[in-house]
Amino acid sequence: MAKRVACPLAPGPLGDYAARFDDLFSAVAQRRGFREYLTGLLAPRDRNKTLTCLAGAEPVVGAQHPAVQRLQFFLSESVWDPEKVNARRLELLRADPATAPHPGGVLVVDDSGDRKDGRATAHVGRQ
């Protein structure tokens, strides 16, 4: 088997966490894309659900930024199995005593914490 090319580290403890998924990605570009995606999801940003914000670029005008294009390719064109990534994520959550289900309850992750402006969600247009 060929030696695996090292992937640049993600910031802080995210690097150790992301490394637990490395065997699910066949290329260094995929592992790098996964780290950049995780970093974007977890970074404290106002618009963390847009592709440009995940990549750390300005909305609309930053859509052609190389980091945005790399992330777009990783999410839509790169060959990897999101179900395997999700299964690994759940496996890691269940293995950690701090997040594992137990008789006293279960951890529920709720991503509905978008800022509100009156009765409307910030950065969301009417459908």
ChimeraX commands (.cxc) that place a marker at each C-alpha (Angstrom):
marker #1 position 0.00,0.00,0.00 radius 0.5
marker #1 position 1.32,3.45,-0.88 radius 0.5
marker #1 position 2.22,5.80,1.95 radius 0.5
marker #1 position -0.60,8.26,2.67 radius 0.5
marker #1 position 0.26,11.93,2.05 radius 0.5
marker #1 position -0.01,14.00,5.23 radius 0.5
marker #1 position -2.83,16.51,5.40 radius 0.5
marker #1 position -2.42,20.02,6.81 radius 0.5
marker #1 position -3.69,20.24,10.37 radius 0.5
marker #1 position -6.98,21.85,11.28 radius 0.5
marker #1 position -6.92,24.48,14.04 radius 0.5
marker #1 position -6.86,23.40,17.71 radius 0.5
marker #1 position -8.50,20.14,18.79 radius 0.5
marker #1 position -10.37,19.98,15.49 radius 0.5
marker #1 position -7.26,18.44,13.92 radius 0.5
marker #1 position -7.38,15.40,16.21 radius 0.5
marker #1 position -11.11,15.02,15.61 radius 0.5
marker #1 position -10.80,15.32,11.81 radius 0.5
marker #1 position -7.96,12.77,11.77 radius 0.5
marker #1 position -10.42,10.14,13.02 radius 0.5
marker #1 position -12.15,10.38,9.62 radius 0.5
marker #1 position -9.02,10.24,7.44 radius 0.5
marker #1 position -9.49,6.61,6.40 radius 0.5
marker #1 position -12.85,7.54,4.83 radius 0.5
marker #1 position -11.17,9.84,2.29 radius 0.5
marker #1 position -8.87,8.50,-0.42 radius 0.5
marker #1 position -7.04,11.71,-1.37 radius 0.5
marker #1 position -5.27,14.45,0.55 radius 0.5
marker #1 position -7.50,17.03,-1.18 radius 0.5
marker #1 position -10.57,15.29,0.27 radius 0.5
marker #1 position -9.07,15.21,3.77 radius 0.5
marker #1 position -8.18,18.91,3.44 radius 0.5
marker #1 position -11.70,19.68,2.17 radius 0.5
marker #1 position -13.22,17.86,5.13 radius 0.5
marker #1 position -11.07,19.85,7.57 radius 0.5
marker #1 position -12.00,23.14,5.86 radius 0.5
marker #1 position -15.68,22.17,5.93 radius 0.5
marker #1 position -15.56,21.33,9.66 radius 0.5
marker #1 position -13.68,24.54,10.40 radius 0.5
marker #1 position -16.31,26.56,8.52 radius 0.5
marker #1 position -19.18,24.82,10.30 radius 0.5
marker #1 position -17.72,25.38,13.75 radius 0.5
marker #1 position -16.31,28.88,13.31 radius 0.5
marker #1 position -18.27,31.65,15.01 radius 0.5
marker #1 position -19.63,33.38,11.92 radius 0.5
marker #1 position -22.89,35.18,11.19 radius 0.5
marker #1 position -23.74,33.26,8.02 radius 0.5
marker #1 position -22.33,29.81,8.76 radius 0.5
marker #1 position -24.84,28.07,6.51 radius 0.5
marker #1 position -23.71,29.68,3.25 radius 0.5
marker #1 position -20.91,28.22,1.16 radius 0.5
marker #1 position -19.05,31.53,0.97 radius 0.5
marker #1 position -19.10,31.91,4.75 radius 0.5
marker #1 position -18.04,28.30,5.33 radius 0.5
marker #1 position -14.98,29.11,3.23 radius 0.5
marker #1 position -14.44,32.47,4.97 radius 0.5
marker #1 position -15.25,34.62,1.92 radius 0.5
marker #1 position -17.60,37.55,1.36 radius 0.5
marker #1 position -21.12,36.70,0.19 radius 0.5
marker #1 position -21.85,36.91,-3.54 radius 0.5
marker #1 position -18.59,38.66,-4.57 radius 0.5
marker #1 position -16.54,35.89,-2.92 radius 0.5
marker #1 position -18.29,33.07,-4.75 radius 0.5
marker #1 position -15.40,32.72,-7.21 radius 0.5
marker #1 position -12.74,32.76,-4.48 radius 0.5
marker #1 position -10.49,29.67,-4.74 radius 0.5
marker #1 position -11.36,28.53,-1.19 radius 0.5
marker #1 position -15.07,28.66,-2.04 radius 0.5
marker #1 position -14.53,26.76,-5.28 radius 0.5
marker #1 position -12.46,24.07,-3.48 radius 0.5
marker #1 position -15.18,23.63,-0.88 radius 0.5
marker #1 position -17.87,23.52,-3.56 radius 0.5
marker #1 position -15.95,20.78,-5.37 radius 0.5
marker #1 position -15.43,18.82,-2.14 radius 0.5
marker #1 position -19.14,18.94,-1.27 radius 0.5
marker #1 position -20.62,18.32,-4.71 radius 0.5
marker #1 position -18.10,16.57,-6.94 radius 0.5
marker #1 position -15.56,14.77,-4.77 radius 0.5
marker #1 position -16.14,11.04,-4.33 radius 0.5
marker #1 position -16.75,10.20,-0.66 radius 0.5
marker #1 position -19.59,8.63,1.27 radius 0.5
marker #1 position -21.47,11.08,3.52 radius 0.5
marker #1 position -23.31,8.18,5.19 radius 0.5
marker #1 position -19.99,6.64,6.29 radius 0.5
marker #1 position -18.86,10.03,7.62 radius 0.5
marker #1 position -22.12,10.41,9.55 radius 0.5
marker #1 position -21.87,6.85,10.91 radius 0.5
marker #1 position -18.34,7.59,12.15 radius 0.5
marker #1 position -19.54,10.86,13.72 radius 0.5
marker #1 position -22.27,9.00,15.61 radius 0.5
marker #1 position -19.84,6.25,16.62 radius 0.5
marker #1 position -17.50,8.86,18.11 radius 0.5
marker #1 position -20.35,10.58,19.96 radius 0.5
marker #1 position -21.53,7.27,21.43 radius 0.5
marker #1 position -18.00,6.29,22.48 radius 0.5
marker #1 position -17.39,9.47,24.49 radius 0.5
marker #1 position -18.94,9.35,27.99 radius 0.5
marker #1 position -19.68,13.09,27.79 radius 0.5
marker #1 position -21.92,12.67,24.73 radius 0.5
marker #1 position -23.06,9.04,24.89 radius 0.5
marker #1 position -26.72,8.25,25.57 radius 0.5
marker #1 position -27.32,7.10,29.15 radius 0.5
marker #1 position -30.32,6.39,31.40 radius 0.5
marker #1 position -30.39,10.04,32.50 radius 0.5
marker #1 position -30.80,11.41,28.98 radius 0.5
marker #1 position -29.26,11.95,25.59 radius 0.5
marker #1 position -27.43,14.83,23.88 radius 0.5
marker #1 position -29.54,16.48,21.19 radius 0.5
marker #1 position -27.80,18.77,18.70 radius 0.5
marker #1 position -30.17,21.48,17.49 radius 0.5
marker #1 position -28.99,23.70,14.63 radius 0.5
marker #1 position -32.01,26.01,14.73 radius 0.5
marker #1 position -30.16,28.73,16.64 radius 0.5
marker #1 position -30.15,31.24,13.79 radius 0.5
marker #1 position -30.34,34.87,14.88 radius 0.5
marker #1 position -33.76,36.36,14.62 radius 0.5
marker #1 position -34.75,39.84,13.49 radius 0.5
marker #1 position -38.22,40.34,14.86 radius 0.5
marker #1 position -40.18,37.36,13.58 radius 0.5
marker #1 position -37.84,36.63,10.64 radius 0.5
marker #1 position -34.61,34.63,10.57 radius 0.5
marker #1 position -31.53,36.71,9.67 radius 0.5
marker #1 position -30.23,36.27,6.08 radius 0.5
marker #1 position -33.27,34.24,5.00 radius 0.5
marker #1 position -35.50,35.47,2.19 radius 0.5
marker #1 position -39.21,34.81,1.93 radius 0.5
marker #1 position -40.03,31.80,-0.26 radius 0.5
marker link #1:1,2 radius 0.2
marker link #1:2,3 radius 0.2
marker link #1:3,4 radius 0.2
marker link #1:4,5 radius 0.2
marker link #1:5,6 radius 0.2
marker link #1:6,7 radius 0.2
marker link #1:7,8 radius 0.2
marker link #1:8,9 radius 0.2
marker link #1:9,10 radius 0.2
marker link #1:10,11 radius 0.2
marker link #1:11,12 radius 0.2
marker link #1:12,13 radius 0.2
marker link #1:13,14 radius 0.2
marker link #1:14,15 radius 0.2
marker link #1:15,16 radius 0.2
marker link #1:16,17 radius 0.2
marker link #1:17,18 radius 0.2
marker link #1:18,19 radius 0.2
marker link #1:19,20 radius 0.2
marker link #1:20,21 radius 0.2
marker link #1:21,22 radius 0.2
marker link #1:22,23 radius 0.2
marker link #1:23,24 radius 0.2
marker link #1:24,25 radius 0.2
marker link #1:25,26 radius 0.2
marker link #1:26,27 radius 0.2
marker link #1:27,28 radius 0.2
marker link #1:28,29 radius 0.2
marker link #1:29,30 radius 0.2
marker link #1:30,31 radius 0.2
marker link #1:31,32 radius 0.2
marker link #1:32,33 radius 0.2
marker link #1:33,34 radius 0.2
marker link #1:34,35 radius 0.2
marker link #1:35,36 radius 0.2
marker link #1:36,37 radius 0.2
marker link #1:37,38 radius 0.2
marker link #1:38,39 radius 0.2
marker link #1:39,40 radius 0.2
marker link #1:40,41 radius 0.2
marker link #1:41,42 radius 0.2
marker link #1:42,43 radius 0.2
marker link #1:43,44 radius 0.2
marker link #1:44,45 radius 0.2
marker link #1:45,46 radius 0.2
marker link #1:46,47 radius 0.2
marker link #1:47,48 radius 0.2
marker link #1:48,49 radius 0.2
marker link #1:49,50 radius 0.2
marker link #1:50,51 radius 0.2
marker link #1:51,52 radius 0.2
marker link #1:52,53 radius 0.2
marker link #1:53,54 radius 0.2
marker link #1:54,55 radius 0.2
marker link #1:55,56 radius 0.2
marker link #1:56,57 radius 0.2
marker link #1:57,58 radius 0.2
marker link #1:58,59 radius 0.2
marker link #1:59,60 radius 0.2
marker link #1:60,61 radius 0.2
marker link #1:61,62 radius 0.2
marker link #1:62,63 radius 0.2
marker link #1:63,64 radius 0.2
marker link #1:64,65 radius 0.2
marker link #1:65,66 radius 0.2
marker link #1:66,67 radius 0.2
marker link #1:67,68 radius 0.2
marker link #1:68,69 radius 0.2
marker link #1:69,70 radius 0.2
marker link #1:70,71 radius 0.2
marker link #1:71,72 radius 0.2
marker link #1:72,73 radius 0.2
marker link #1:73,74 radius 0.2
marker link #1:74,75 radius 0.2
marker link #1:75,76 radius 0.2
marker link #1:76,77 radius 0.2
marker link #1:77,78 radius 0.2
marker link #1:78,79 radius 0.2
marker link #1:79,80 radius 0.2
marker link #1:80,81 radius 0.2
marker link #1:81,82 radius 0.2
marker link #1:82,83 radius 0.2
marker link #1:83,84 radius 0.2
marker link #1:84,85 radius 0.2
marker link #1:85,86 radius 0.2
marker link #1:86,87 radius 0.2
marker link #1:87,88 radius 0.2
marker link #1:88,89 radius 0.2
marker link #1:89,90 radius 0.2
marker link #1:90,91 radius 0.2
marker link #1:91,92 radius 0.2
marker link #1:92,93 radius 0.2
marker link #1:93,94 radius 0.2
marker link #1:94,95 radius 0.2
marker link #1:95,96 radius 0.2
marker link #1:96,97 radius 0.2
marker link #1:97,98 radius 0.2
marker link #1:98,99 radius 0.2
marker link #1:99,100 radius 0.2
marker link #1:100,101 radius 0.2
marker link #1:101,102 radius 0.2
marker link #1:102,103 radius 0.2
marker link #1:103,104 radius 0.2
marker link #1:104,105 radius 0.2
marker link #1:105,106 radius 0.2
marker link #1:106,107 radius 0.2
marker link #1:107,108 radius 0.2
marker link #1:108,109 radius 0.2
marker link #1:109,110 radius 0.2
marker link #1:110,111 radius 0.2
marker link #1:111,112 radius 0.2
marker link #1:112,113 radius 0.2
marker link #1:113,114 radius 0.2
marker link #1:114,115 radius 0.2
marker link #1:115,116 radius 0.2
marker link #1:116,117 radius 0.2
marker link #1:117,118 radius 0.2
marker link #1:118,119 radius 0.2
marker link #1:119,120 radius 0.2
marker link #1:120,121 radius 0.2
marker link #1:121,122 radius 0.2
marker link #1:122,123 radius 0.2
marker link #1:123,124 radius 0.2
marker link #1:124,125 radius 0.2
marker link #1:125,126 radius 0.2
marker link #1:126,127 radius 0.2
view
